[in-house]
Amino acid sequence: MREFLGIDDVGELIPGLGAVELTRLAGGTKKGVYRVRLGDDSTVILYRWAAGENYWPSVATVPDDPFTGEAGIAEFAANHAALRNAGVRVPELLRLDHDGAFALVEDAGGESLERLMEKDPAAAAAPLAELGAALRRMHADVTAHYGPLTRPAGPQRPAEDMVVDRALVHLAAVADRDPRLTAARNRIEDHLRGLRETVLPRREYGLVHGELGADHVFVNAAGEPVMIDFEGLIRFDAEWDHAWIEMRFGADYPRLDPAATDPARLALYSYAQVLSLIEGPLRIAGTDFPDRQWMLDLADWNITKALAAL
């Protein structure tokens, strides 16, 4: 049985905080996210990294995979600082405790950009524009090496080669779990390698969120978009972000006024992410994750996408 934090645990973890109410928020799969109400009726957000909060089992991958590894408090601290330096609005950091593996941040409010886009598209225009500007600043902050900000840079093969091998590992992990994938495995591999052949060399890596959807952005009382869940931030090709963001924002993607991307690189990364969104959901669906059917449906949707591309 997983043991999540209770109100008494918060008192022991952060003496003197004055917490009177604790609510565990939905959505976190690698860390616990809690809204803490204080005695003066204000609220803060508590992030907690612990084995009991992480639903993800380990996975086989390529040795130089920059997307797999630690996504804990050290990554949170480094990425928070990098985003602030890039002029991106993130929750204000109130307290960081490496020993206790928790961070206390401002509560940006309960309204996600996703919800605002649904109920009032006109009101979402300004936050979308500012989010788009923030992404352009992130992607323009380039270096010659890719990977997590906490990992030392060293000799690297081209990012696109790593992505292909990573996607092939994902495919191998699930190919025997669905007869459609079993039958199409060779064709999927050929399609993936064909996409790679059209990608021209480039080594300019910006700051990439990696999993940015409108549910990972909150709109505060001042109308500012506040980016969250950025432990997976790395330096990588901007197309990796654009592939994910275009998929998650759908028809609203152009409202971000995205910068120009390399179509060949974008196509490769989009297809690699489809394969990742088969392997990842099937992996977590094999655990005690509370919304298992949602993950199975997500995997099935991406199996359909993978086959349609052939």
N, C-alpha and C positions, 0 to 999 in steps of 0.2 A: 504494500500500500504506500502510495506517495504521501509524504507529509509536507503540506504547505504551511506557510507562516500563519500564526494566529496573532491576535492583538497583544497577548502577553509576550510572545516571541519578539515583537517589535520593540517592546519596552526593554527587553534584555539586550537586543542587538544595538539599539540606539538610546541609551539612557538619557532622560531629560527631554526627549522629543515631545512628549505630551500627547501621544496618539490616543484617540478615543474611539476610532472606528477604522476597520481595515476591509478593503474589498479587493479580491484578486481579479484582475482584468483578463478577459479572454484574448486569445491571439498569440500569446507567447509560447514557443515550443522549445526554446533553448535557455530561457531564463524566466524567472517569475516577475510579473509586473503587478504592482499593488498600488491602489489609491489609498492614501492615508489621510484621514480627517483628524485635524488637531483640535485642541481645546478651544481655540478662538474661531472655530468653524472654517478656517482655511484648509486647503488640501495641498499635498505634495505627492509626488510619484516615487515609489521605491522600486528599484531594480535589484534583483537578487540572483546571483549565479550560484547554483548548487546542483549536484548530481540529480537530486529529486525533482528539480524543475526542468530538466533537459530530457525530452522525449526521444531524441535522435540516437539510434545505435550507430556504432562506427561503420565505415563503409570502405571497401577496397577502391583505390584510385591510383592515378599515376603519381610518381614520387614528387613531381614539381607542381602538383595541383595547388594553386593559390587560394582556391575557394574552400578547401577542406582543412580544418585544423582548429586551433583555439578560437573561440569567439566569446571571450570572457571579459572580466573587468579591465585587464590591461589593454585589450583591443578597444574597449569602450572609451577609455581615457585618451588613448592616442588618437582615435578617430574623432572624438569630440573636439579635441584641440585643432586637428587638421581642418575640420569643417568650419570651425569658427574663424580660423585664419583665412579661409577661402571666402569668408563673408556669407556663410550659410547660417540661417537661423535654426538653432537647435535648442533643446531645453536648457535653461540655465542650471549649471551644476552647483548644488548646494552643499553636498558632502560626498566624498569618495573615500571608501575604506577598503584597501586591498586585503587586509587581514580578514575582515568580515565578509569580503566578496559582495559588497553592495554599494549602490550609488543612490543618492537622494537628489532628485531634480525637481524643477518647477513643474506644476501641473499646467499644461498648455490648454486644458479644457477638454470637454467631452465630445466636441464636434470634429470629426475627421473631414478632410477635403473630399473624400469619397461621398460622404453623406451630404455635404453642402452642394456638390455637383448634382446630386440626385434631386434635391428639394428646391434649389434655387440656382440654376445655371448662371444667371446674370451675376449674382453675388459671388460666385466662384471665379469670375473672370480675373479680378485683381490678384487673388492668391495664386491662381494658375500662372499668371504672367510673371510674378515674382519667383515662383518655383522654377519656371523655365530659365529665368535669368541666373538663379543659383546653380542650376545644372550646367549652364554654359560656363560659369566661373569654375566649377569643379573640373569639368572636362578640359578646360584650357590650361589648367595647372599641371603641366606635363613634365615627366622625367623619362629617362631612357631605360628604366627597369620596371617590371611589374611585380606585384605581390602585396601582401599585407604590410601595413606601415610598421608593424612591430618585428618584421622579419628582415634581417640584413640582406642587402642586395648582393648578388653574385652573378657568375656566368649563367646565361639563360638561353635556351633555344627559343625560336619564334613562338609567340603566344598562340598563333593559330594552329601550330602543330600540337601543342599541349592540349588545346581545346578538342581537337579531333581525337586524340588518344583517350582523353577523359570521357568523351561521348561514347567511344567504343566500349570502354569499361562499363558505362551505364547500360548500354545495350546488352552486353554480355550478361549482366546481372539479372535482366528481366526477360531475356529472349525465350526462355523455356517456361515462363509463367503465363503466357497468353499465346494461343495457337496462331493468332494473326501476326504476332511478332516473330514467332518461330518460322512461319512460312516466308516472311518478308525480310528476314535478317540480312541475307546477302545483298539484297537490293538496297536496304537502308544503309549498309556499310558503303556500298558503291556510291550512293547519292551523297553521303557525307564526304567521302574522298573527292568526289567531283566538285563539290562546293569549295573544298580547300584549294583545288588546283587553280581556281580563278582569283585567289586572294594575293595581292601584291605585297611585297615586304614593307613593313613600317614598324618603327620602334618609338612611339610617342604615347606615353601612358598617363592618363589623367586620374583624378579621383572618381571612383565609380562606386555607387551605393550597392548595386548588385541585385537588390530585390525591391526596388522602389515602386510601390503602388500608391494610389490615392488614400489607401487605408494606413499608410506609413507616414502620412502628413496630417498634422492637426492645424486647425485655424484658430488662433487665439482671439481674445477679446478685441485686440487691435487690428484684426484682419490679416495678421502675418501667417504665412505658412511655416510651420515648425516641423522639421524633419526628425523622425525617430527611427529606432531599430537599425542602427548603422554599425553594429559590431562587425558586419561583413564587408565594410568599406575596404577597398583595396585600390592600388594603382593598377589600371588595366585600360584596354581599349574602350573608348567612349561607346563604340558600337555594342559592347556587351550590355551597357546600361540602356541604350536606346532600344535594343531588341526586347528587353524585359518591359521597359516603360511603355513602348508602343503596344505590347500585348495587354498590359494591365489598364492603360488609359483608353484604349480603343479609339472610338470616334473623337474623343476629347484630346487625343495626343497632339494634333496640330495647334491646339490652344496654348501649348507650351512654347511655341515658336522654336522648335528644335533646330540646332545647328546642322549643317550638312554632314552626312555620313558617307562612308564607302559602301556602296550597295553590295558588293561581293562579300566583304567582311561581315556586314550586317546579316546577310542571308545565311552564312555559315553559323554565326553565333545564334541566330534565331532557331535554327534547326537543332543545334547542340542543346539549347535550352529546352526544346520540346522533349528530347530524350531524357534530360535531367528531370523533367516534370512527369516522367513516367517512373523512373527509378526511385526518386525521392519519396513521392507519395506512397508507392507500394512498400517501401522500406518502413516508413513510419506507421503505415496501416497494420504492420505486423507487431506493433507494440500495444501498450495500453492507452494510446492516444484517444481522448474521449470522442472525437468526431471521425471515427474510422471510415464511415461510408462516404463522407465528403472527400477524403483522400483517395478512396477507390474511384469515385466519380471523376476526380481530377486526372488521375492516371488514365482512365478510359478515354476521356476527352482528348488527351494528348496522344494516345495511341492512334486515334482517328486522324489527328493532325499529321502525325509522322507518316502514316500511310497515304494520306491525301497528297502529300508533297511528292510522292513517287509517280 
